Amino acid sequence: MSRLLIVDDEESFPKMVAVLLERAHAIDVARGADEALARLDAAAYDVVLTDLHMPPGPDGIELLRRARARGHELPFIMLTGQASVESAVGAMREGAFDYLRKTATAEELRTAVQRAIEHGRMRHEVQRLRGELAEARGVDRPVGASPRMREVMALVDRVAPSDASVLILGESGTGKELLARVLHRQSIRRDQPFVAFDCSALTPSLLESELFGHEKGAFTGADRARRGLFREAQGGTLFLDEIGDIAPEVQNKLLRVLQEREVKPVGGDTFVKIDVRIFAATNKDLRALVQKGTFREDLFYRLAVVPIELPPLRERTADIAPIVATILRRRRSAGPRPAEIAPAALAKLSRYGWPGNIRELENVIERAAILSDGKIIEERDLPPLGSTVEPVLVIGEVLPAPSLGRPLKDQVLEITQKVERRAILAALRAEAGSPTRAARRLGISRASFYNKLKELEINV
């Protein structure tokens, strides 16, 4: 039997509703918003039916807001004797499921309640399936019980229910986007969109259009209007990866959006209000960029209300074993073998420095699982870890003989370019020629990697 909570500042109307619905549902009554919140905290309900106007206390919309802030996601039906288009729109905009006049017929009331119950059940089922899918993919929560990761996850649990902006710091491959998704799933915006975007992938003009949208005809090729990522994420979360790579002109406009909570599409004349939580991530030292003057200090503090730093895998080697177990468990859909890893193989993995972090570890385990001919990954199944990276400083080969007749900066540039060229070629060989994976291995953005290819005249 479903359980309903009726909230009203009068006694007569809740009694009438209870008479109409109590045969099919268990009914509780609360006199005002405060009592209703206390009941919601103490028991599980399927639907709340609340009067919209309850003077002098909080009204039904304020009750809805407070209930959502406490994590109560059940459907709300607003009831009022003074129906108007404005109040209906306001209630629905705040997240009410339905809106009825108090003069509604018994059949209309029963139908609305039944629809709300079915909606709530469907939402719970979707959340359950999402959780199972996330667990099957290994993306429920970051794996690991090392002291560093326990500190990170404890901070995540405290920060997620708030609406604060979060800056996620860490090397390439440490799982920054995964952590952002965990923060979103544990927030009050969990049922709203999560939109992720790599800020290093586009030029400043295209990035501005992608983030803020554009009007039709705003520039050459704009044959139709575009909403932009901020509006796509309305009500939910926008995750901006590689935030350290955005150009100064885009930084200025992003700061204004975060301050004013409104966007103006490229080529548009009007601002559009937004309600979006921002997560940003970078593998760069943003404080150093602020000191150099290439990243706005005020934007940094807007983004880093709560900074969370993910430790590299080499600093949490105790987590390698559970991460490997998770990867192998996730592979079961591809076949029964292998299901375990030999101690000698695990010891070898624990001795390696993992410049590509968890992403590199996943690549190694996938390859070893394919090459293994048994139920256990042996040490011989592992690739030669680290052997694909050549030494980059060999006296007499990489370092040229110093010259007192040439400017120092020219000699330093020559050495730097030789080191970069060897590192890029080694990364490309290690990643089978994939520029995207090679860039990740080197800890730089894809755009920066392509710029280096052009600068060093490397033809992939």
C-alpha positions in Angstrom: 0.0 0.0 0.0 1.3 3.5 -1.0 1.9 6.1 1.7 0.7 9.7 1.2 1.5 12.8 3.1 -1.2 15.6 3.0 0.0 19.1 4.0 -2.4 21.9 4.8 -2.9 24.6 7.3 -6.6 23.8 7.7 -8.2 20.6 9.0 -11.3 20.2 6.8 -9.6 19.7 3.4 -7.1 16.9 4.5 -10.0 15.0 6.1 -11.9 15.1 2.9 -8.9 13.9 0.9 -8.3 11.2 3.4 -11.9 9.9 3.0 -11.5 9.8 -0.8 -8.1 8.1 -0.8 -7.6 6.1 2.4 -9.1 2.8 1.1 -6.3 2.6 -1.4 -3.5 4.4 0.5 -2.1 5.0 3.9 -2.7 8.7 4.8 -0.7 11.0 7.1 -1.5 14.7 7.7 0.9 17.5 8.5 -0.2 21.0 9.6 2.3 23.2 7.8 5.8 22.9 6.2 7.8 22.4 9.4 5.7 19.4 10.5 5.8 18.0 7.0 9.6 18.1 6.8 9.8 16.4 10.2 7.5 13.6 8.9 9.5 13.3 5.7 12.7 12.9 7.7 11.2 10.2 9.9 9.4 8.0 7.4 9.3 7.1 3.7 6.4 8.5 1.6 5.4 7.9 -2.0 3.7 11.2 -2.7 3.2 14.6 -1.0 0.0 16.5 -1.6 0.4 20.1 -0.3 -1.6 23.2 -0.2 0.2 25.9 -2.2 -0.8 28.8 0.2 -0.3 28.2 3.9 0.0 31.6 5.6 1.7 32.7 7.7 4.2 29.9 7.4 6.2 28.7 4.3 4.1 27.9 1.3 4.0 24.7 -0.7 6.8 25.7 -3.1 9.1 26.6 -0.2 8.2 23.2 1.3 9.2 21.6 -2.0 12.5 23.5 -2.1 13.4 22.5 1.5 12.5 18.9 0.9 14.7 18.7 -2.2 17.6 20.3 -0.2 17.3 17.5 2.3 17.4 14.9 -0.4 13.7 13.9 -0.6 13.0 13.3 -4.3 9.4 12.0 -4.1 6.7 13.6 -6.3 4.8 16.7 -5.1 1.2 17.5 -6.1 0.3 21.2 -5.5 -3.3 21.9 -4.4 -4.9 25.3 -4.3 -8.2 27.0 -4.2 -6.9 30.0 -6.2 -5.6 28.5 -9.4 -3.8 30.7 -11.8 -1.4 30.2 -14.7 1.4 32.0 -12.9 1.2 29.8 -9.8 1.0 26.6 -11.9 4.0 27.5 -14.0 5.9 28.5 -10.8 5.1 25.2 -9.1 6.1 23.1 -12.1 9.3 25.1 -12.6 10.3 24.3 -9.1 9.9 20.6 -9.8 6.3 19.8 -8.7 4.9 16.7 -10.4 1.3 18.0 -10.8 -1.0 20.9 -10.0 -4.7 20.6 -9.0 -7.5 22.9 -7.9 -9.0 21.9 -4.6 -12.3 21.8 -6.4 -11.0 18.8 -8.6 -13.2 15.8 -8.7 -12.5 12.6 -6.8 -11.6 10.9 -10.0 -9.1 13.7 -11.0 -7.5 13.5 -7.6 -7.2 9.7 -7.7 -5.7 9.8 -11.2 -3.2 12.4 -10.3 -2.1 10.5 -7.2 -1.8 7.2 -9.1 0.3 8.9 -11.9 2.6 10.4 -9.3 3.1 7.0 -7.6 3.9 5.3 -10.9 6.3 8.2 -11.7 8.1 7.8 -8.4 8.4 4.0 -8.9 9.8 4.5 -12.4 12.3 7.0 -11.2 13.5 4.6 -8.5 13.8 1.8 -11.0 15.8 4.0 -13.4 18.2 4.9 -10.5 18.6 1.2 -9.6 19.4 0.3 -13.2 21.8 3.1 -13.5 23.6 2.0 -10.4 23.8 -1.6 -11.6 25.1 -0.4 -15.0 27.7 1.8 -13.3 28.8 -1.0 -11.1 29.1 -3.4 -14.1 31.2 -0.8 -15.9 33.3 -0.2 -12.8 32.4 3.5 -12.6 30.4 3.5 -9.4 33.1 5.0 -7.2 36.9 5.2 -7.6 38.5 2.0 -6.3 41.0 2.0 -3.5 41.3 2.0 0.3 44.7 3.7 0.6 44.9 6.5 3.1 45.1 9.1 0.3 42.0 7.8 -1.4 40.1 7.5 1.8 40.7 11.2 2.4 39.6 12.0 -1.1 36.4 10.0 -0.9 35.6 11.4 2.6 35.8 14.9 1.1 33.6 13.9 -1.8 30.9 12.6 0.5 30.9 16.0 2.4 31.0 18.2 -0.7 28.7 16.3 -3.1 25.3 17.3 -1.5 26.3 21.0 -1.6 26.1 23.2 -4.7 29.7 24.4 -4.5 31.9 24.5 -7.5 34.7 21.8 -7.4 38.1 21.9 -9.0 39.6 18.4 -9.5 43.3 18.3 -9.8 45.5 15.4 -10.9 47.8 13.9 -13.5 46.4 12.5 -16.7 44.7 9.2 -16.2 44.0 9.5 -12.5 40.2 9.4 -13.1 39.1 13.1 -12.8 36.0 12.7 -14.9 35.0 9.6 -13.0 35.3 11.6 -9.7 33.1 14.3 -11.3 30.4 11.8 -12.2 30.5 10.4 -8.6 30.0 14.0 -7.2 27.1 14.5 -9.6 25.4 11.2 -8.7 25.7 12.0 -5.0 24.3 15.5 -5.4 20.7 16.8 -5.3 21.1 17.3 -9.1 21.5 13.5 -9.7 18.4 13.2 -11.9 19.4 16.2 -14.1 21.9 16.2 -16.9 25.6 15.7 -16.5 27.4 17.3 -19.4 31.2 16.7 -19.9 33.4 18.7 -22.3 37.1 18.9 -23.1 38.1 22.6 -23.2 41.3 21.8 -25.1 39.6 20.4 -28.1 38.5 23.7 -29.8 39.8 27.1 -30.8 38.7 30.1 -28.6 36.0 31.2 -31.0 34.5 27.7 -31.4 34.9 27.0 -27.6 32.8 30.1 -26.9 30.1 29.0 -29.3 30.2 25.5 -27.8 29.8 26.7 -24.2 27.4 29.6 -24.6 25.6 28.7 -27.8 25.0 30.9 -30.9 22.3 32.3 -33.0 21.6 31.3 -36.6 23.9 33.4 -38.9 26.2 34.5 -36.0 29.2 33.5 -38.0 30.1 31.7 -41.2 28.7 28.2 -41.1 26.2 28.9 -38.3 23.3 27.7 -40.4 21.2 27.0 -37.3 21.0 28.2 -33.7 22.8 26.2 -31.0 21.8 26.1 -27.3 25.3 25.7 -25.9 26.5 23.4 -23.1 25.5 25.6 -20.3 21.9 25.4 -21.4 22.2 21.7 -22.2 23.2 21.2 -18.6 20.4 23.3 -17.2 19.4 22.1 -13.7 22.3 19.7 -13.7 26.1 19.7 -13.8 28.6 20.9 -16.4 32.1 19.3 -16.2 34.8 21.3 -17.9 37.9 19.2 -18.4 41.3 20.7 -19.2 40.2 24.0 -17.9 43.8 25.3 -17.8 43.9 25.3 -21.6 41.2 27.9 -22.2 42.2 31.2 -23.8 42.1 34.5 -21.8 39.2 35.9 -23.8 37.1 32.8 -23.0 38.2 33.0 -19.4 36.7 36.5 -19.2 33.3 35.4 -20.5 33.3 32.3 -18.4 33.9 34.4 -15.3 30.9 36.6 -16.1 28.7 33.5 -16.5 29.7 32.2 -13.1 29.2 35.5 -11.5 25.9 36.5 -13.1 24.4 33.0 -13.7 23.4 33.9 -17.2 24.7 33.4 -20.7 24.4 35.3 -24.0 24.7 33.2 -27.1 27.2 34.4 -29.7 25.4 36.8 -32.0 22.5 37.1 -29.6 21.1 40.3 -27.9 19.5 38.8 -24.7 20.9 37.0 -21.7 19.4 33.6 -20.6 19.4 32.6 -16.9 21.0 29.4 -16.0 21.1 27.0 -13.0 24.1 24.8 -13.4 26.7 23.4 -11.0 30.3 23.6 -12.3 33.0 21.0 -11.9 36.4 21.7 -13.6 39.5 19.6 -13.9 43.1 20.1 -15.0 46.4 18.3 -14.9 48.2 21.7 -14.8 49.3 23.8 -11.8 46.6 26.5 -12.0 48.2 28.5 -9.2 51.4 28.7 -11.3 49.4 29.8 -14.3 47.8 32.5 -12.1 51.2 33.8 -11.0 52.4 33.8 -14.7 49.3 35.9 -15.6 47.9 33.3 -18.1 44.9 32.3 -15.9 42.6 34.8 -14.2 42.9 34.7 -10.4 39.3 35.6 -9.9 38.2 32.8 -12.2 40.5 30.4 -10.3 38.8 31.2 -7.0 35.3 30.9 -8.6 36.2 27.4 -9.8 38.2 26.2 -6.8 35.6 26.7 -4.1 36.5 23.2 -3.1 39.7 21.8 -4.7 40.1 18.0 -4.7 43.4 16.5 -5.7 43.6 12.9 -7.0 46.9 11.3 -6.1 48.9 9.5 -8.9 48.9 5.8 -8.9 52.6 5.6 -7.9 51.6 7.2 -4.6 48.8 4.7 -3.9 50.4 1.4 -4.9 48.3 -0.4 -2.2 45.3 0.3 -4.5 46.7 -1.5 -7.5 45.5 -4.9 -6.4 41.8 -3.9 -5.9 41.9 -1.9 -9.1 43.1 -4.9 -11.0 40.5 -7.1 -9.4 37.8 -4.5 -10.5 39.1 -4.5 -14.1 39.1 -8.3 -14.3 35.6 -8.4 -12.8 34.4 -5.9 -15.4 35.8 -8.1 -18.2 33.7 -11.1 -17.3 31.2 -10.1 -19.9 33.9 -10.7 -22.5 34.6 -14.2 -21.3 35.4 -16.3 -18.2 39.2 -16.1 -18.5 41.2 -14.8 -16.8 39.7 -14.1 -13.5 42.8 -13.7 -11.3 46.3 -12.4 -11.4 49.4 -14.2 -10.0 51.3 -12.7 -7.1 54.5 -12.3 -9.1 52.6 -10.4 -11.8 50.9 -8.2 -9.2 54.3 -7.5 -7.6 55.7 -6.4 -11.0 52.8 -4.0 -11.5 53.4 -2.5 -8.0 57.0 -1.8 -8.8 56.2 0.2 -11.9 55.9 4.0 -11.8 52.7 4.3 -14.0 53.1 7.6 -15.8 49.7 7.0 -17.4 48.2 6.2 -14.0 44.9 4.1 -14.0 44.3 4.5 -17.7 47.7 2.9 -18.4 47.0 0.1 -15.9 43.7 -0.7 -17.5 45.5 -0.9 -20.9 48.1 -3.2 -19.5 45.6 -5.5 -17.9 43.4 -5.7 -21.0 46.4 -6.6 -23.1 47.6 -9.2 -20.6 44.1 -10.8 -20.3 44.0 -11.2 -24.1 47.5 -12.8 -24.2 46.9 -15.0 -21.2 46.2 -18.7 -22.1 44.9 -19.6 -18.6 42.6 -18.5 -15.8 45.4 -16.5 -14.1 47.4 -13.7 -15.6 51.1 -14.7 -15.1 54.1 -12.4 -15.1 55.0 -13.6 -18.6 51.6 -12.3 -19.9 52.5 -8.7 -18.9 54.0 -6.3 -21.5 57.6 -5.1 -20.8 56.6 -2.2 -18.6 58.5 1.0 -19.2 60.7 -0.5 -21.9 59.0 1.4 -24.7 60.4 4.7 -23.4 63.9 5.5 -24.6 66.4 7.4 -22.5 66.1 11.0 -23.5 69.4 12.4 -22.2 72.4 10.5 -23.5 75.7 12.5 -23.3 77.2 13.1 -26.7 73.9 12.2 -28.5 71.2 14.4 -27.2 73.2 17.1 -25.5 75.2 19.1 -28.0 78.6 20.4 -27.1 78.2 23.8 -25.4 79.0 26.9 -27.5 80.1 30.2 -26.0 79.4 31.9 -29.4 75.6 31.2 -29.4 72.9 32.6 -27.1 72.1 30.4 -24.2 68.3 30.5 -24.9 69.0 29.0 -28.4 71.0 26.2 -27.0 68.4 25.4 -24.3 65.7 25.5 -27.0 67.6 23.0 -29.1 68.0 20.6 -26.2 64.4 21.0 -25.2 63.2 20.2 -28.8 65.3 17.1 -29.0 64.0 15.9 -25.6 60.4 16.6 -26.7 60.8 14.9 -30.1 62.2 11.7 -28.5 59.5 11.7 -25.8 56.7 12.2 -28.4 58.1 9.4 -30.7 58.4 7.0 -27.8 54.8 7.8 -26.6 53.5 7.2 -30.2 55.3 3.9 -30.4 53.9 2.9 -27.0 50.4 3.8 -28.0 50.5 2.2 -31.5 50.5 5.5 -33.3 47.5 7.0 -31.6 48.0 10.8 -31.0 45.1 11.0 -28.5 46.5 8.2 -26.3 50.1 9.4 -26.7 49.0 12.9 -25.5 47.4 11.3 -22.4 50.5 9.3 -21.7 52.6 12.5 -21.8 50.1 14.4 -19.7 49.3 17.1 -22.2 46.2 18.1 -24.0 45.4 16.8 -27.5 45.6 20.3 -28.9 49.0 20.9 -27.4 50.2 17.5 -28.7 49.2 18.4 -32.3 50.9 21.8 -31.9 54.1 20.0 -30.9 53.8 17.6 -33.9 53.6 20.6 -36.2 56.4 22.5 -34.4 58.8 19.5 -34.4 57.8 18.5 -38.0 56.7 15.0 -36.9 54.5 13.2 -39.4 52.3 10.7 -37.7 
